[in-house]
Amino acid sequence: MSSECFITQEATNEILLRVTNVCAECYDDINKGDTIHYDMQNYRYLCKSCQERLCAQMNENCEMIEEESGGLFY
């Protein structure tokens, strides 16, 4: 699943050494050659599964869609 909310790229040595080597959401390792997704709203790199999960929760403006919580005051 792709979205204009993310930039998809291949993990390079430069990204792994200078920016991150783990997914910012689940903290799984990112290895050279992995497909990673840069979250342009929160300025972080995500693995494919986290990107897909977050993408499903966003609208076309890259805003998170709040689900009905049924909390104490709703």
N, C-alpha and C positions, 0 to 999 in steps of 0.2 A: 504494500500500500504506500503510495507516495503522496506528498502534500507540499504545497507551496510554503508551509510552515517550517519545513526542514530542508537542509541541504545534504544530499547523499554523496558520500565520497568513500574512497578506499583509505583505510588506516595506513599511514606511512610512518617511517622511523621518526620523522620530524614531529608529527602529532604525538606519537607515543612518548617521545623523550621530552618534548617541551610543553605539552598541554596536558595530556592525560593518557593513562593506559587502562582505565576502567570506565564502565558505563556510569554516568552520573545518577542514574535512577536505581539500578539494581546492584551496582558495583561488581558485575562480572568482568573478567579480564577481556581486554580488547587486544587482539594480536595483529601484527603486520599483515595486510592483505584483507582483513575483515571489512565488510561493508558497515560503515557507521553513518549516523545521521546527526547533523548539527541542528539543535533546537534554537531557532532564531529568536524566540520569545524569551527564553531563559538562559541563553548563551552557554550551552553545554552540549557535550557529545553523548549520544545514546546508542545502545545496541539495537538491532532490528526489532526484537520482540517488544522492548520498551517504547520504541518509536511507534510501532503499530498500535499498541495499547493507548498511548497518549493521543495519537492521530484520531482514533475512534471516539475520543472524548472531546474533540475540538470541532468548532464550527468552521465555516469557510473563511472567517476572519482570524483564525488561529486563536480564538478565545475558548477557554474551557467552558463546557456546558455543565451547569450545575444540575445534579439530579435531585429529585424530591427526596428530602432526607426524612421527613416524618418525625422531626425532632420535637422537643418539648413545646416550642412556641409556634408550631406550624399546624 
